Amino acid sequence: MKIEEGYMPFKGYKTYYRIVGEKTPGKAPLLLIHGGPGSSHNYFELLDDYAETGRQLIMYDQIGCGKSSIPDDESLYVKETWAEELIALRKYLHLDEVHMLGQSWGGMLEMLYLTHYSQEGVKSVMIDGSPSSIKLWIQEQHRLLKYLSYEDRQAIAEAERTGNFSGPKYAAANDRYMEMYCWDDPDENSPEPLRRPTNGKKASLIAEGPNEFTENGTISDFDVTDDLKNIHVPVLVTNGTDDLCTPLIAKTVYDHIPGAKWHLFANSRHLALLDQHDEFINVLDSWLNEND
């Protein structure tokens, strides 16, 4: 399998990209957009084998993450920077015709891109576990917190009240919440890509905030729900039953996009690619083949 890595110059910095497989006539490449802000392309390497079907995969680390530059300039950590980077990357890699899959924040970035920038040459879009409104996201996280133990709920409520997210009780409670709805802390049994650092702590803190339910960063006002009606490319919305992106969040996206489809993964948290790997690949494959 051919793997090509490189860097795109962007705003005086560098954006890392990784291309798996070769272009096949009649099969547009799949551009993978990672979550966070502050995650990295790492988990998309779980898709590498899929390129053997003749579908070229393109993944990259958003600025401030992974192997890309991590600017000191905090004003860069805003949604517009990452949207402009996506535009630049398509141009740089000549992705005139492309399918897109965005996971979590990556799906938010897709929605922003399609509603505020361009839909040209986008053959299809998969929005995987992403909210169109941060306000709804926060509301749903607080509902999910109710399923934690009394002690964990108290620790989280106290941290939210004081704004101090450094205590051991809070950290343990937040870990348990993330294990329930996101994914497990990587250990020696986890796939290798998940054990690698994402280097996105700074991006995450500036753009998102301290955790999933206290969104007070630069994207805290994100809401494109009313703009979704303007999307006219084929869209598949997906999420898991035990996902930070609850079925209500996914349904809100699905309801607002004309002609969208929705697939709910019955036994998945925030990364169906990990929790239900084979089903995820099957859903992805038939979706892409339908829309070539």
C-alpha positions as CSV (number, residue, x, y, z in Angstrom):
1,M,0.0,0.0,0.0
2,K,1.5,3.3,-1.1
3,I,1.6,5.9,1.7
4,E,2.7,9.5,0.9
5,E,3.3,12.1,3.7
6,G,3.9,15.8,3.3
7,Y,3.4,19.3,4.5
8,M,1.3,22.1,3.0
9,P,2.5,25.7,3.7
10,F,-0.4,27.5,5.5
11,K,-0.4,31.0,7.0
12,G,3.4,30.8,7.6
13,Y,2.9,27.4,9.3
14,K,2.8,23.8,8.1
15,T,-0.1,21.4,7.8
16,Y,0.8,17.7,7.8
17,Y,-1.1,15.4,5.4
18,R,-1.0,11.7,4.7
19,I,-2.3,10.0,1.5
20,V,-3.1,6.3,1.5
21,G,-3.4,4.3,-1.8
22,E,-3.7,5.6,-5.3
23,K,-6.4,7.4,-7.2
24,T,-8.8,5.1,-9.1
25,P,-10.8,6.3,-12.1
26,G,-14.5,6.5,-11.1
27,K,-13.7,6.5,-7.4
28,A,-13.3,10.0,-5.9
29,P,-10.8,10.2,-3.0
30,L,-12.1,10.3,0.6
31,L,-10.9,13.3,2.7
32,L,-11.0,12.6,6.4
33,I,-11.5,15.4,8.9
34,H,-10.6,14.7,12.5
35,G,-12.3,15.9,15.7
36,G,-11.3,18.0,18.6
37,P,-10.5,20.7,18.0
38,G,-7.3,19.3,19.2
39,S,-7.4,15.6,18.2
40,S,-5.4,14.4,15.2
41,H,-5.6,12.1,12.1
42,N,-4.2,9.2,14.2
43,Y,-7.5,7.2,14.6
44,F,-8.2,7.5,10.9
45,E,-5.2,5.1,10.4
46,L,-7.7,2.4,11.5
47,L,-9.1,2.9,7.9
48,D,-5.8,2.3,6.1
49,D,-6.8,-1.2,4.9
50,Y,-9.9,0.2,3.3
51,A,-7.7,1.9,0.7
52,E,-7.1,-1.6,-0.7
53,T,-10.6,-1.3,-2.3
54,G,-9.1,1.3,-4.6
55,R,-10.4,4.3,-2.7
56,Q,-7.7,6.8,-2.0
57,L,-7.7,8.2,1.6
58,I,-6.5,11.6,2.5
59,M,-6.0,12.5,6.2
60,Y,-4.4,15.6,7.7
61,D,-3.6,17.2,11.1
62,Q,-5.4,20.5,11.5
63,I,-3.1,23.4,12.5
64,G,-2.4,23.2,16.2
65,C,-2.6,19.4,16.2
66,G,-0.6,16.2,15.6
67,K,2.4,16.7,13.3
68,S,1.2,20.1,12.0
69,S,2.6,23.4,13.4
70,I,1.4,24.4,16.8
71,P,1.3,28.2,16.7
72,D,1.8,30.3,19.8
73,D,-0.6,32.9,18.4
74,E,-3.9,32.1,20.2
75,S,-6.0,34.2,17.8
76,L,-5.5,31.4,15.1
77,Y,-7.4,28.9,17.1
78,V,-10.8,29.7,15.6
79,K,-13.2,28.0,13.3
80,E,-12.4,30.3,10.4
81,T,-8.7,29.2,10.5
82,W,-9.6,25.5,10.2
83,A,-12.2,26.2,7.4
84,E,-9.6,28.2,5.4
85,E,-7.1,25.4,5.9
86,L,-9.6,22.9,4.5
87,I,-10.1,25.1,1.4
88,A,-6.3,25.5,1.0
89,L,-5.7,21.7,1.4
90,R,-8.3,20.9,-1.3
91,K,-6.5,23.3,-3.6
92,Y,-3.0,22.1,-2.7
93,L,-3.8,18.4,-3.3
94,H,-6.0,19.1,-6.3
95,L,-9.1,17.5,-4.7
96,D,-11.5,18.8,-7.3
97,E,-13.9,15.9,-6.8
98,V,-14.0,14.5,-3.3
99,H,-16.0,12.7,-0.7
100,M,-15.7,13.9,2.9
101,L,-16.0,12.2,6.3
102,G,-15.8,14.4,9.3
103,Q,-15.9,13.0,12.8
104,S,-17.1,15.0,15.8
105,W,-15.6,18.5,15.4
106,G,-14.6,17.4,11.9
107,G,-18.3,17.1,11.0
108,M,-18.9,20.5,12.4
109,L,-16.2,21.8,10.2
110,E,-17.9,20.1,7.2
111,M,-21.2,21.8,8.0
112,L,-19.5,25.2,8.3
113,Y,-17.6,24.7,5.1
114,L,-20.7,23.6,3.1
115,T,-22.9,26.4,4.4
116,H,-20.5,29.3,4.5
117,Y,-17.8,28.5,1.9
118,S,-18.3,26.0,-0.9
119,Q,-20.1,22.8,-2.0
120,E,-18.3,22.6,-5.3
121,G,-16.9,19.2,-6.3
122,V,-18.1,17.6,-3.0
123,K,-19.7,14.3,-4.1
124,S,-20.9,13.2,-0.7
125,V,-20.5,14.0,3.0
126,M,-20.5,11.8,6.1
127,I,-21.1,13.7,9.3
128,D,-20.1,11.3,12.1
129,G,-21.1,12.2,15.6
130,S,-21.3,16.0,15.2
131,P,-23.6,18.7,16.5
132,S,-24.8,21.7,14.5
133,S,-25.2,23.7,17.7
134,I,-22.8,23.8,20.7
135,K,-25.7,24.9,22.9
136,L,-27.6,21.7,22.2
137,W,-24.4,19.7,22.7
138,I,-23.8,21.2,26.2
139,Q,-27.5,20.6,27.1
140,E,-27.2,17.0,26.1
141,Q,-23.9,16.5,27.9
142,H,-25.5,17.6,31.1
143,R,-28.3,15.1,30.5
144,L,-25.7,12.3,30.0
145,L,-23.9,13.3,33.2
146,K,-27.0,12.2,35.1
147,Y,-26.2,8.6,34.4
148,L,-22.9,8.9,36.4
149,S,-22.7,7.9,40.1
150,Y,-23.8,10.4,42.8
151,E,-20.1,11.0,43.8
152,D,-19.0,11.6,40.2
153,R,-21.9,14.0,39.6
154,Q,-21.0,16.0,42.7
155,A,-17.3,16.2,41.7
156,I,-18.2,17.5,38.3
157,A,-20.9,20.0,39.6
158,E,-18.3,21.3,42.1
159,A,-15.7,21.8,39.4
160,E,-18.2,23.6,37.2
161,R,-19.3,25.8,40.1
162,T,-15.7,26.8,41.0
163,G,-14.2,26.7,37.5
164,N,-11.4,24.6,39.0
165,F,-10.9,21.5,36.8
166,S,-7.7,20.3,38.4
167,G,-8.9,18.2,41.3
168,P,-8.4,14.4,41.3
169,K,-12.1,13.7,42.0
170,Y,-13.1,15.7,39.0
171,A,-10.5,14.1,36.8
172,A,-11.6,10.6,37.8
173,A,-15.2,11.5,37.2
174,N,-14.5,13.0,33.8
175,D,-12.5,10.0,32.8
176,R,-15.4,7.7,33.7
177,Y,-17.8,9.9,31.7
178,M,-15.5,9.9,28.7
179,E,-15.2,6.1,28.9
180,M,-18.9,5.7,28.9
181,Y,-19.6,8.0,25.9
182,C,-16.4,8.6,24.1
183,W,-13.7,6.0,24.2
184,D,-11.3,4.3,26.7
185,D,-8.0,5.9,27.7
186,P,-5.5,4.1,25.5
187,D,-3.5,1.3,27.0
188,E,-1.1,-1.3,25.7
189,N,-4.0,-3.3,24.1
190,S,-5.3,-0.3,22.2
191,P,-4.5,0.0,18.4
192,E,-1.1,1.7,18.0
193,P,-2.4,4.9,16.3
194,L,-4.6,5.6,19.4
195,R,-1.6,5.4,21.7
196,R,0.2,8.2,19.9
197,P,0.0,11.7,21.2
198,T,-2.3,14.1,19.4
199,N,-0.4,17.2,20.7
200,G,-3.7,19.1,20.7
201,K,-4.0,20.2,24.4
202,K,-3.6,23.8,23.6
203,A,-6.0,23.8,20.6
204,S,-8.6,22.0,22.7
205,L,-8.4,24.3,25.6
206,I,-8.6,27.5,23.5
207,A,-11.2,26.4,21.0
208,E,-13.4,24.0,23.1
209,G,-12.7,24.6,26.8
210,P,-11.8,22.3,29.7
211,N,-14.2,19.4,28.8
212,E,-17.2,18.3,26.8
213,F,-19.8,19.9,29.0
214,T,-18.1,23.3,29.8
215,E,-17.7,24.6,26.2
216,N,-16.4,28.1,26.8
217,G,-13.7,28.3,24.1
218,T,-13.7,30.1,20.7
219,I,-16.2,27.7,19.2
220,S,-18.7,28.0,22.0
221,D,-21.1,30.1,19.9
222,F,-21.0,27.6,17.0
223,D,-24.5,27.1,15.5
224,V,-25.2,26.4,11.8
225,T,-28.5,24.6,12.4
226,D,-30.6,27.2,10.4
227,D,-28.1,27.2,7.5
228,L,-28.2,23.4,7.0
229,K,-31.2,23.7,4.7
230,N,-28.8,25.2,2.1
231,I,-26.8,22.0,1.8
232,H,-27.6,20.2,-1.5
233,V,-24.9,17.5,-1.6
234,P,-25.7,13.9,-0.4
235,V,-25.3,13.7,3.3
236,L,-25.2,10.7,5.7
237,V,-25.4,11.5,9.4
238,T,-24.1,8.8,11.8
239,N,-23.7,8.4,15.5
240,G,-23.8,5.7,18.2
241,T,-26.4,4.9,20.8
242,D,-24.0,5.6,23.6
243,D,-22.3,8.6,21.9
244,L,-21.4,12.0,23.3
245,C,-23.3,13.0,20.1
246,T,-26.7,11.7,21.3
247,P,-29.4,10.6,18.9
248,L,-31.2,13.9,19.6
249,I,-28.1,15.8,18.4
250,A,-27.7,13.6,15.3
251,K,-31.4,13.8,14.5
252,T,-31.3,17.6,14.7
253,V,-28.6,17.6,12.0
254,Y,-30.5,15.0,10.0
255,D,-33.8,16.9,10.2
256,H,-32.4,20.1,8.9
257,I,-30.5,18.8,5.8
258,P,-32.7,18.2,2.7
259,G,-32.6,14.5,1.7
260,A,-30.1,13.5,4.3
261,K,-29.8,9.9,5.5
262,W,-29.1,8.7,9.0
263,H,-27.4,5.6,10.3
264,L,-27.4,4.8,14.1
265,F,-24.7,2.4,15.3
266,A,-26.4,0.3,17.9
267,N,-23.4,-0.5,20.1
268,S,-21.1,2.5,19.7
269,R,-19.8,5.4,21.6
270,H,-18.2,8.4,20.0
271,L,-16.0,6.5,17.6
272,A,-18.0,3.7,15.8
273,L,-14.8,3.2,13.6
274,L,-13.3,1.8,16.8
275,D,-16.4,0.2,18.6
276,Q,-18.0,-1.3,15.5
277,H,-15.2,-1.3,13.0
278,D,-16.5,-3.7,10.4
279,E,-20.0,-2.3,10.4
280,F,-18.6,1.2,10.1
281,I,-16.5,0.2,7.0
282,N,-19.6,-1.5,5.4
283,V,-21.8,1.6,5.9
284,L,-19.0,3.9,4.6
285,D,-18.3,1.7,1.6
286,S,-21.9,1.4,0.4
287,W,-22.4,5.1,1.0
288,L,-19.4,6.1,-1.1
289,N,-20.2,3.7,-3.9
290,E,-23.8,5.0,-4.1
291,N,-22.5,8.5,-4.5
292,D,-19.5,8.1,-6.9
